[in-house]
Amino acid sequence: MVHHLEGQLVLLGPGRAVIETGGIGFELRIPLSTFHGLKGREGTRVRLLAHLQVLTDDLRLYGFGTEAERELFRLVTSITGVGPAIGLHLLATFDPATFARAILAGDSRTLRRIKGVGTKLSERIVLELKDRAQDLAQLAGPAEPVPAGSATAPVSDAVAADVARALVELGFSRREADQRVKAAIELLVSQAREAHPGDGKSPPAPSEEEILQAALRG
């Protein structure tokens, strides 16, 4: 069993990372939360917790920045009908503490924000994980604040293109990705205007991560 990999980060994308150690480059599929934690660290030494999936004709490695992320991935993918793709989409939509809170509250509706999760599957996830959610919540710590989305400053075309590219790598069509990015930016700008009505301030443009999270929530 592979517990973790440590080595030089030689390649990074929204859905994967390649770590070279001992002259071998290991490709790991990663959630967007881990991707954001690694951005700007190409060429440096990094350490990712690993999960090895053994298939009939393939071995797949998944990498995570925190123990809570890996534990959540393992928990949800142990449920019938939940594969690794949904596990990664879940981590792109919720941080572990927020997810655990939804499970403890029996809030299956919130889980339908996850790409590939409908009514029946969201209810099954809540049912099967309700006894494990408290442990996950303690491991995860406090939930991350929901981005206020904040901005009246313009979003650059490069940032919008990067977010759309990330959505395509997560399985969205290019058309849907572009539509979601546009809607997310409009929503975040609208929220910023409501939060700062006529105060004369111009908050910075929403970050790439804020736009991506809003786009995934749809």
C-alpha distance (Angstrom), angle and dihedral (degrees) to the residues before:
residue distance angle dihedral
M1 . . .
V2 3.82 . .
H3 3.79 111.1 .
H4 3.80 99.3 177.8
L5 3.78 144.1 -20.9
E6 3.78 124.8 -135.2
G7 3.78 124.9 -174.8
Q8 3.78 145.1 89.6
L9 3.80 117.0 -31.1
V10 3.81 101.6 -130.9
L11 3.81 100.5 166.1
L12 3.80 133.5 22.0
G13 3.79 133.4 -178.5
P14 3.82 135.5 158.0
G15 3.80 91.0 -89.4
R16 3.78 106.0 25.5
A17 3.76 146.7 36.2
V18 3.79 130.7 -164.9
I19 3.79 117.1 -149.0
E20 3.78 119.7 -170.6
T21 3.77 117.5 -150.3
G22 3.78 128.5 158.7
G23 3.79 90.9 2.0
I24 3.83 92.3 -58.1
G25 3.78 124.7 109.4
F26 3.80 112.8 -142.6
E27 3.79 116.8 -160.6
L28 3.80 114.7 -148.4
R29 3.76 128.5 -173.6
I30 3.78 107.8 -132.6
P31 3.82 137.5 -171.6
L32 3.77 119.8 -115.6
S33 3.80 90.8 -107.6
T34 3.81 89.1 62.3
F35 3.80 91.6 43.4
H36 3.81 91.3 56.6
G37 3.80 90.1 48.9
L38 3.81 90.7 54.2
K39 3.80 99.4 43.6
G40 3.77 112.0 123.3
R41 3.81 93.2 17.2
E42 3.81 98.5 96.4
G43 3.79 109.8 136.5
T44 3.81 93.5 25.1
R45 3.78 131.6 101.7
V46 3.81 113.6 -93.6
R47 3.79 137.8 172.3
L48 3.81 125.3 -143.0
L49 3.77 129.2 -177.0
A50 3.78 109.0 -124.4
H51 3.77 140.5 -145.2
L52 3.80 119.2 -166.7
Q53 3.79 118.7 -151.2
V54 3.80 114.8 -162.6
L55 3.80 114.8 -153.9
T56 3.79 130.1 179.0
D57 3.80 93.1 -98.5
D58 3.78 104.0 10.2
L59 3.79 146.5 46.8
R60 3.80 118.1 -143.7
L61 3.78 127.1 -167.8
Y62 3.78 123.3 -155.5
G63 3.78 122.7 -165.7
F64 3.81 130.6 -154.0
G65 3.77 135.6 -174.4
T66 3.82 95.8 -144.6
E67 3.79 138.9 30.7
A68 3.81 90.0 -122.3
E69 3.81 91.6 58.0
R70 3.79 92.4 49.4
E71 3.79 93.0 46.2
L72 3.81 91.7 49.7
F73 3.81 90.6 49.3
R74 3.80 90.9 50.8
L75 3.79 93.0 46.7
V76 3.80 97.0 51.2
T77 3.79 95.6 41.6
S78 3.81 89.5 54.5
I79 3.82 87.5 67.4
T80 3.79 117.2 93.7
G81 3.78 109.6 -105.1
V82 3.81 95.2 21.9
G83 3.78 113.1 106.2
P84 3.81 131.2 -179.0
A85 3.82 92.2 -90.2
I86 3.81 91.4 60.8
G87 3.80 89.6 44.0
L88 3.80 90.1 57.0
H89 3.81 92.2 44.2
L90 3.80 88.8 52.1
L91 3.81 91.7 54.8
A92 3.81 89.4 48.1
T93 3.80 89.9 54.6
F94 3.82 104.0 38.2
D95 3.76 137.5 24.1
P96 3.84 111.7 -128.1
A97 3.82 94.5 -104.6
T98 3.80 93.5 52.6
F99 3.80 90.9 47.1
A100 3.81 91.8 50.0
R101 3.79 90.0 49.8
A102 3.82 90.7 53.3
I103 3.81 91.0 50.7
L104 3.81 92.7 48.8
A105 3.80 89.3 50.7
G106 3.81 91.9 48.4
D107 3.81 88.3 -122.6
S108 3.79 101.8 159.7
R109 3.80 92.0 158.5
T110 3.79 91.6 66.9
L111 3.81 90.5 54.5
R112 3.80 90.6 61.5
R113 3.80 87.8 77.5
I114 3.80 86.1 77.1
K115 3.80 112.8 97.0
G116 3.81 109.1 -108.8
V117 3.81 96.0 18.1
G118 3.80 117.0 114.4
T119 3.79 133.5 175.1
K120 3.81 99.1 -75.7
L121 3.78 95.6 43.1
S122 3.81 93.3 47.0
E123 3.80 90.0 52.6
R124 3.81 90.9 48.5
I125 3.80 91.2 50.8
V126 3.81 91.4 52.7
L127 3.81 91.8 46.8
E128 3.80 96.2 48.3
L129 3.80 97.5 42.2
K130 3.80 102.0 40.3
D131 3.82 91.6 97.0
R132 3.82 92.0 50.2
A133 3.78 100.1 41.4
Q134 3.81 95.9 86.6
D135 3.81 91.6 56.3
L136 3.80 90.1 47.9
A137 3.81 91.4 49.2
Q138 3.81 91.3 53.1
L139 3.80 91.2 48.2
A140 3.80 92.9 47.6
G141 3.80 97.8 47.1
P142 3.83 121.3 -155.6
A143 3.78 119.6 -5.3
E144 3.77 118.5 -101.8
P145 3.80 113.7 -106.7
V146 3.77 114.7 -98.4
P147 3.80 107.7 -111.4
A148 3.78 111.2 -105.3
G149 3.71 87.6 -148.4
S150 3.43 101.5 -133.9
A151 3.49 133.3 -168.6
T152 3.67 155.1 103.4
A153 3.78 94.6 175.6
P154 3.83 114.3 100.1
V155 3.79 121.2 -96.2
S156 3.80 112.7 -127.3
D157 3.79 120.2 -118.2
A158 3.82 88.6 -123.0
V159 3.81 92.6 58.4
A160 3.82 92.2 46.9
A161 3.81 90.3 48.8
D162 3.82 91.9 49.9
V163 3.81 91.5 51.9
A164 3.81 91.8 47.6
R165 3.81 89.7 49.9
A166 3.81 90.4 51.9
L167 3.81 90.7 52.0
V168 3.81 91.0 50.6
E169 3.81 89.7 53.0
L170 3.80 87.5 52.5
G171 3.80 91.5 57.1
F172 3.80 105.4 -90.5
S173 3.79 120.1 131.0
R174 3.79 115.6 -110.3
R175 3.79 91.0 -112.4
E176 3.80 93.5 51.0
A177 3.81 90.9 44.5
D178 3.80 92.0 54.1
Q179 3.81 91.2 47.0
R180 3.79 92.7 50.0
V181 3.80 92.9 48.1
K182 3.80 92.0 50.4
A183 3.82 92.2 48.0
A184 3.81 91.9 46.1
I185 3.80 93.1 52.5
E186 3.81 91.6 47.9
L187 3.80 90.5 50.0
L188 3.80 94.4 48.6
V189 3.79 92.5 47.9
S190 3.80 90.5 48.9
Q191 3.81 91.3 50.5
A192 3.79 90.4 49.9
R193 3.78 92.1 52.6
E194 3.79 90.7 50.6
A195 3.80 90.9 48.6
H196 3.81 93.4 49.7
P197 3.80 106.8 33.4
G198 3.77 110.1 -178.8
D199 3.80 95.9 -29.7
G200 3.78 92.6 131.5
K201 3.78 93.1 -123.3
S202 3.79 124.4 126.8
P203 3.82 109.8 -153.4
P204 3.81 117.4 -155.7
A205 3.78 119.9 -89.6
P206 3.81 115.6 -87.0
S207 3.76 113.5 -87.3
E208 3.78 124.2 -111.5
E209 3.81 89.4 -107.1
E210 3.81 93.1 51.4
I211 3.81 91.3 50.6
L212 3.79 91.6 46.9
Q213 3.80 93.5 50.7
A214 3.80 91.5 47.9
A215 3.82 90.8 48.2
L216 3.80 91.6 51.3
R217 3.79 91.1 50.7
G218 3.79 87.6 54.7
